[in-house]
Amino acid sequence: MIDLSKEKLELNYPCNWEYKLVVLEHINIKMTVKEIILNREHKVKESKVSAKGKFKSYTLELLVHNEDDRKELFKQLGEHENIKMVL
């Protein structure tokens, strides 16, 4: 088996990056994302709905400028009260 935990992700920045966001079904995802990324150009598309309909997942795609930018966005998305999970 290959151990990927010791490998570093090598990306050529700037690049488009996708975050998978999981929220409660009643959350306005567009307003939530806008609070975090402000005026940055982005796309949000609905992905899946949980079996019982309580959660929805979305794909957020935007341009990240460097590794720090990518990680900081991940952190801010994960800390927002409306977002239950970021992948």
TILUMVO-508542 format. One record per residue: residue in one letter; residue number from 1; x, y, z of N, C-alpha, C in turn. Coordinates in pm, whole numbers, plus 50000, padded with zeros to 5 digits. Atoms other than C-alpha are relative to their C-alpha. Layout:
# residues N
residuo|num|nc1|nc2|nc3|cac1|cac2|cac3|cc1|cc2|cc3
a|NUM|X|Y|Z|X|Y|Z|X|Y|Z
...
This chain:
# residues 87
residuo|num|nc1|nc2|nc3|cac1|cac2|cac3|cc1|cc2|cc3
m|1|50083|49883|50000|50000|50000|50000|50089|50124|50000
i|2|49927|49874|50008|50119|50353|49921|49952|50093|50111
d|3|50033|49907|49894|50134|50597|50213|50008|50142|49945
l|4|50003|49865|50057|50021|50935|50077|50007|50109|50106
s|5|49999|49900|49894|50027|51109|50415|50130|50079|50004
k|6|49870|49932|49999|50392|51201|50364|50024|50080|49872
e|7|49986|49931|50127|50337|51341|50016|49940|50140|50008
k|8|50050|49863|50004|50292|51714|49956|49927|50022|49868
l|9|50078|49969|50119|50025|51830|49714|50072|50110|49923
e|10|49931|49900|50081|50197|52014|49431|49904|50058|49898
l|11|50091|49929|50089|49984|52270|49253|50072|50118|49937
n|12|49948|49880|50065|50067|52543|49006|49898|50111|50021
y|13|50089|49890|49967|49912|52861|49144|50023|50116|49905
p|14|50139|50016|49957|49693|53042|49071|49932|49886|49924
c|15|50076|50109|50063|49449|52761|48996|49858|49997|50054
n|16|50137|50019|49954|49082|52677|49021|49999|49888|50103
w|17|50008|50099|49893|48995|52485|49337|49855|49980|50036
e|18|50138|50030|49960|48677|52313|49448|49995|49957|50146
y|19|50030|50038|49863|48547|52288|49802|49860|49938|49999
k|20|50132|50060|49983|48258|52057|49887|49947|50050|50133
l|21|50060|49942|49880|48026|52225|50140|49873|49923|50035
v|22|50121|50067|49953|47761|52048|50350|49931|50095|50098
v|23|50079|49908|49917|47485|52260|50504|49863|49940|50028
l|24|50139|50038|49978|47140|52217|50653|49918|50046|49880
e|25|50075|49976|50124|46877|52214|50379|49939|50140|49989
h|26|50066|49870|50005|46723|52552|50472|50099|50118|49987
i|27|49898|49895|50005|47052|52749|50455|50010|50059|49859
n|28|49977|49932|50128|47094|53009|50179|50151|49997|49974
i|29|49857|50022|50022|47430|52888|50051|50067|50118|49930
k|30|49940|49889|50073|47486|53181|49816|50033|50117|50092
m|31|49973|49892|49904|47457|53437|50097|50112|49960|50095
t|32|49896|50049|49908|47673|53223|50327|50137|50010|49936
v|33|49871|49995|50070|47952|53191|50070|50043|50144|49978
k|34|49969|49859|50026|47932|53562|49985|50056|50068|50125
e|35|49949|49943|49875|47990|53648|50354|50149|49969|50019
i|36|49862|50044|49979|48320|53461|50340|50092|50049|49890
i|37|49907|49967|50110|48463|53526|49996|49979|50139|49942
l|38|50029|49862|50040|48313|53873|49948|49979|50012|49850
n|39|50022|49973|50142|48352|53989|49587|50080|49912|49905
r|40|49922|50088|50089|48570|53707|49455|49907|49924|49907
e|41|50078|50074|50098|48440|53546|49140|49998|49852|50039
h|42|50014|50139|49959|48306|53198|49213|49875|49938|49936
k|43|50118|50074|50046|48053|52930|49116|49957|49909|50114
v|44|50056|50092|49902|47825|52740|49352|49897|49916|49928
k|45|50101|50086|50061|47636|52438|49229|49959|49891|50099
e|46|50052|50102|49910|47413|52200|49417|50050|49864|49956
s|47|49944|50131|50030|47554|51852|49441|49901|49889|50037
k|48|50087|50108|49955|47346|51613|49653|49915|50044|50118
v|49|50085|49982|49883|47070|51597|49911|50006|49871|50079
s|50|49992|50120|49917|47092|51358|50205|49872|49918|49987
a|51|50112|50094|50014|46859|51056|50215|49873|50052|50067
k|52|50116|49948|49928|46629|51220|50471|49970|50146|49968
g|53|50024|49862|50042|46657|51565|50312|50043|50106|50098
k|54|49959|49903|49898|46811|51731|50617|50121|50083|49956
f|55|49877|49933|50043|47143|51822|50451|50007|50008|49848
k|56|49970|49985|50143|47248|51949|50109|50150|50022|49987
s|57|49859|49971|50026|47595|51950|49961|50010|50082|49872
y|58|49975|49910|50112|47731|52206|49719|50147|49996|49965
t|59|49862|49984|50043|48046|52249|49515|50025|50148|49979
l|60|49957|49862|50016|48215|52587|49546|50131|49998|49922
e|61|49878|49993|50083|48468|52661|49272|50044|50145|49990
l|62|49945|49866|50015|48696|52963|49270|50150|49992|49979
l|63|49856|49988|50023|49046|53078|49186|50070|50023|50133
v|64|49917|49978|49882|49298|53037|49466|50137|50046|49952
h|65|49877|49935|50046|49616|53241|49445|50127|49931|50045
n|66|49885|50071|49948|49852|53033|49656|49953|49902|50108
e|67|50036|50101|49900|49861|52759|49920|49939|50063|50125
d|68|50055|49933|49882|49799|53002|50206|49856|50045|49976
d|69|50134|49957|50037|49494|53142|50026|49904|49880|50002
r|70|50083|50121|50005|49357|52789|49966|49969|49950|50140
k|71|50019|50049|49863|49407|52685|50328|49918|50096|50085
e|72|50076|49900|49924|49270|53010|50471|49851|49995|49963
l|73|50139|50013|50042|48952|52976|50265|49937|49875|50061
f|74|50049|50124|49939|48914|52617|50388|49967|50024|50148
k|75|50018|49971|49857|48952|52740|50747|49877|50088|50022
q|76|50112|49908|49984|48705|53028|50708|49866|49933|49967
l|77|50123|50073|50035|48446|52807|50538|49962|49905|50113
g|78|50025|50096|49893|48480|52546|50812|49956|50064|50131
e|79|50035|49931|49876|48439|52803|51088|49865|50070|49994
h|80|50128|49930|50013|48119|52954|50950|49889|49916|50062
e|81|50104|50071|49927|47817|52865|51163|49900|49926|49910
n|82|50096|50065|50090|47601|52771|50860|50056|49877|49930
i|83|49937|50110|50074|47851|52524|50713|50036|49891|50099
k|84|49979|50112|49909|47852|52185|50880|50128|49922|49970
m|85|49880|50074|50038|48142|52031|50684|50057|50056|49870
v|86|49930|49959|50122|48402|52128|50423|50094|49887|49960
l|87|49909|50104|50053|48584|51875|50207|50078|50059|49885
